[in-house]
Amino acid sequence: MHNSQSRCLQAQLSILYTDHKDNMTNRTRLTLSTIRSLSTPRVTKTTLPRPSRSLHGIPITTRAVPLSDVPITEASLSELRQLIDAPGAQPLLFRASATSDPTNTTSRASELLKNLRQGADRIVDVEYGRYDHAASGVFDRVPMRLQDYLDWLEDNTRESGSISGRQIYLAQWRAGDEIEAIRDTLKPPPMLTPLLKENLADMYQTSFFIGPTGAVTPLHYDPYVNLFHLQASSSPRRYAKHFTLVPPSISEHLTRTDPDFGLRNTSPHEFHILPTGTTDSYSFELRADVNIPRSTVEALTNAVLTCVLHEGDTLLIPKRWWHRAENVALPTENEGEKKKAGWTAGVAWWFLLRDAPGESAPSR
């Protein structure tokens, strides 16, 4: 994006919030494109006849990410290593502690925003569009003040999480390196703490992902283990994060073949999720683009795992597992909840295990 375009977008965001706060006329109000808010778990189908190639895409059979049944705080170091890096390691979902009851409070969001605003004048690079669409010219990183982004994120009158059809997302931001209050409050997930204490893990990076409902991270893999913790939600009963995970064993069906595309770890295939059910019984159905090869659909069938992270939950993503993430809105009949600006903030802890003294790392 040229500097003039960057300044224009920053000005648009500033105008939008000056307009809202000062009750000015609608002439300067930025029109936000409408996007569909999507929601949680998964739909499982038992057979795969020839897929239905409808406007909504091809349904993909999925399974739920298993819940951890290991008390992490009591697990030995060898047990932790097996969970994280043994051959065939699987994603695991760790639900928030029942005693913390995160769905009954918004204190996490309030505390996080308070700490973030201590760095309000920091310049952050906000993603304008999806990074896997860069080749088509509809992706840029726009520098703006953190305060301007947070004001936009919190505005209850914004209609969607995009501007001119392109998502706005502060992703992979190393907030702990820039804001002391964030660094002081960030604590490693319980699974990671003993490994760091015993010098058995090398940290690669800790990054924030703070974005509105509808923000998508496309299907990709990382060469590191990822413990993703959903730090906060603007309304924990309403807004969450949906994950789609695919094992590395079927990478040949997901890897890019176009030599000119730089992001070799990002799949060319498009996916989206559709909410189904009611407020009391809801789920998400995974759909693939209608142009996806049938062989890829067959490989994905029953291999894909999905889950929804709520505030306080943590997801273990083994290295080289493909994953896609999307901020979602869960069904609600509470009109007050529907009017709140939807956003979530998550923290990714990327690391690799070291060999324990006198012990070889699990064979790959």
Beta strands, then each sheet from edge to edge (+ up, - down):
strand 1: 58-60
strand 2: 62-64
strand 3: 92-94
strand 4: 123-128
strand 5: 140-145
strand 6: 162-163
strand 7: 166-173
strand 8: 201-212
strand 9: 216-220
strand 10: 225-233
strand 11: 239-246
strand 12: 271-277
strand 13: 282-288
strand 14: 304-309
strand 15: 314-317
strand 16: 322-329
strand 17: 343-353
sheet 1: 1+ 13- 12+
sheet 2: 2+ 14+ 11- 16+ 9-
sheet 3: 3+ 15- 10+ 17- 8+ 7- 4+ 5-
sheet 4: 3+ 15- 10+ 17- 8+ 7- 6+
end
